[in-house]
Amino acid sequence: MHNERINLDLGEERTCGLTSYSIPIGPTHPALKEPIRFSFDIEGERIVGVDIQPGFAHRGIEYMGMRRNLIQTLYLSERICGICSISHPLTLVQAVEAAAAIEVPPRAQTIRTIIGEVERIHSHLLWAGVGAHELGFDTLLHLTWNVREKVMDLLEQLTGNRVDYAIPIYGGVRRDIPQEKAHLAYEALEYYNGILQQLIDAFLHDKSVEMRTRNIGVMTYDQAIALCAVGPTARASGVKKDVRQDWPYFSYADMDLHAITPEDFGTDAIGDVYDNIIVRLLEVAQSIKIIEHCLETMPSGELQSIPKVPALLAALKKAEGEGIGRHEAPRGEVFHYVRLEAGVEEPVVWKVKAPTYSNLMPWVPKFLGDEIADIPIIAASIDPCMCCMDRVHLVDSGDHGRRAILQKAELIKLSREKTRRVCG
């Protein structure tokens, strides 16, 4: 993924007369929370080239999921990402329900929405703390992560777990949010409404934070469109892209929801790290309003359309077809595809695309032109998750195990051949 393989107008000339050298960072480095390798070409202190090398955290979850029944695969999907541990199962159940024509009761749709938005608050606060740490502002890290404890307590009170909540099931949810528990959510929301302005002041009105993030890691609107960025990474560049807005699902269709961009803070979208902070903090406020709306309009009714697990497994085994699921996770769009065949308990095909996979190439314009000291916060700005998106290298065993670089035409040809094999 070298910057020279894509056409980007950076508007700057390479610095001349300075010694050029290369700096490897990763796969293990204090600035990286998960393994990935960067190779930066440097002139002076300025980054003039970057090569991104993933592939250190591939776990073969799709392979394992296609060898388990669909309920076992659902719990496996929850382990794709710990921070987004509701995002992947919510997306998988959508795909399977579409393939198997399973209806979901309205109350279950609303509970899914609530848990998804509670997790968004958790994820954005966690990212804010990581971002502060990458800036060397550990006081702000400890403040933010102390604030984050309240939302993790709420997740435990509502689901039984602080991580991996095991809420979704095909055709509904496994746990209710009864009236006697709703006050716990209201208390947490009141707490965040009260402290959100303090967080905004600490991040967006602090001169030291602004100096380290304003005009750092810039990706323009056109670059975000060209490179297919998703989530807060795209919205920070002014791209009004949000699955909840563009392809409403669960209870989002009943809400007047819009994609948050820096314009909502009263500033023009530059697409820098500062704008990434704006989008995520304003999305915390948006999530609070969404959860309040869901609690106030919670419909009555059943939690599952097929409450008995043996009956659900039997229905899934009879199902035949394909389906997709899309969910606006905290990092951006998660996409799942499944194909089912009658008489087979396992998904015949299960493919997952996590938002970090879409946001790898947007890293390139963000790094180029900035300095070595900016690498940690720029790397953190897309909120990367390597275990979510990691893929394996293709090895041609007939060529003495040497890795081959495939060009676009050959990749398309191989993809079409595989599609024909899978679809018969």
Secondary structure, 3 states (H helix, E strand, C coil): CEHHHCCCCCCCCCCCCCCEEEEEECCCCCCCCCCCEEEEEEECCEEEEEEEECCCCCCCHHHHHCCCCHHHHHHHHCCCCCCCCCHHHHHHHHHHHHHHCCCCCHHHHHHHHHHHHHHHHHHHHHHHHHHHHHCCCHHHHHHHHHHHHHHHHHHHHHHCCCCCCCCEECCEECCCCCHHHHHHHHHHHHHHHHHHHHHHHHHHCCHHHHHHHCCCCCCCHHHHHHCCCCHHHHHCCCCCCCHHHHCCCCCHHHCCCCCCCHHHHCCCCCCCHHHHHHHHHHHHHHHHHHHHHHHHCCCCCCCECCCCHHHHHHHHHHCCEEEEEEEEECCEEEEEEEEECCCCCCCCEEEEECHHHHCCCCHHHHHCCCEHHHHHHHHHHCCCCHHHHCCCCCECHHHCCCECCCCHHHHHHHHHHHHHHHHC
